[in-house]
């Protein structure tokens, strides 16, 4: 494996008394993530002028941490699947585990065959910790090779996410940056700070984008503070500034976040178009769609459009069985008809944005968008924006328009992550508040004591405890709440 010498002196440890590193190395993390230099530009073999259209595919991988081991011990759900093979679809544990590792086989194989593949990877922190807990170095070693070996760095891009697979709009605002930092800590512990410095795009769990002005502003502020340069968003969770849908979803946009005090932040976004996620990725539909597209005007120039898609990387028969063949066939076809560098090509998100920037096309020239529903909100508030005015406008719109809501939008428009889950949301909010009240008594952020309090706080925010309905999953949430409360009570005062 060809790994360049790291410019970073400090390293993040892989474990703190059996827990993943979640905090304490913020200075080293900032040094890595705030570097302004391009990531892909000096390594890419693509030239913008040779490309008619591009496609970017991302694979989302997640298994939650649950208190299902002996005496409520924290284990990964993948481990639980292996230990209970006759429950539900737990017989898929082996195939799932291979799906988490198989890009480590596919990318070297395709590169050796003269192809020019691309893939973006989004792994939750709980899943990465699960590999460590289970001693699955076979999976981690394959991921390390395509992440750290300079031979494969042009082809693979990691996307950051929230460590505990938390749903952004219903996560306490102070915890957003804790979740982001925790993921960065663990990624750096496994793959190194040099690898973390290359993580510039962000994939929100459940593709959930907040549309409440203050939550969205806090989310974008945390992203920028953590060094992220762009965000992946779902098409139906955004709108133009006039309230209409975006006209050109295959072009990069600027997401505007305006809070209830009138402050504004912006971040570039790539738009995941609508559709049945696993089928689209599993059958490489983004490639097929990109073949039908031609360059589009962006400012004074014409640029190749980008078809962006993300799906679960392991879930369902299409991804488990059809994806490997479709993925490999696509790259061989692209090699045959343009060497993988001309015409329709695969391209990763940061690579695409850096090629645009090198051609003088910067985010200032991208079309603007905002979270869905905000046009109506700003119409109602008028020109003077205040916290009281925003609160009043939201109440008015909810009473007048039955479908108006400020809970955000995700990959699905028929599910609430809050309604009906008081037995999860109330403990979640109480534990978060208690953690922040107690944090000053927990000492060094690198300490095991601090981590024992932070870990259940982040875990309780995992979306799975509100996805699978009432029953064992909400019971897991109650157990995590009790564990977190016990850790905090022990150190308070």
Secondary structure, 3 states (H helix, E strand, C coil): CCCCCCCCCCCCCCCECCECCCCCCHHHHHHHHCCCCCCCCCCCCCCHHHEEEEEEEEEEECCCEECCCHHHCCEEHHHHHHHCCCCCCHHHHHHHHHHHHCHHHHHHHHHHCCCCCCEEEEECHHHHHHHHHHCCHHHHHHHHHHHHCHHHHCCEEEEECCCCCECHHHCCHHHHHHHHHHHHHHHHHHHCHHHHCCCCEEECHHHCECCCHHHHHHHHHHHHHCCCCEEEEEHHHEECCCCCCCCCCCCCEEEEEECCCCCEEEEEEEEECCCCHHHHHHCCHHHHHHCCCCCEEECCEEECEEEEEEEECCCCHHHHHHHHHHHHHHHHHHHHHHCCCCEEEECCHHHHHHHHHHCCCCHHHCEEEEECCHHHHHHHHCCCCCHHHHHHHHHHHHHHCCCCCCCCECCCCCCCCCCCCHHHHHHHHHHHHHHHHHHHHCCCCCCHHHHHHHHHHHHHCECHHHHCCCCHHHHHHHHHHHHHHHHHHHHCC
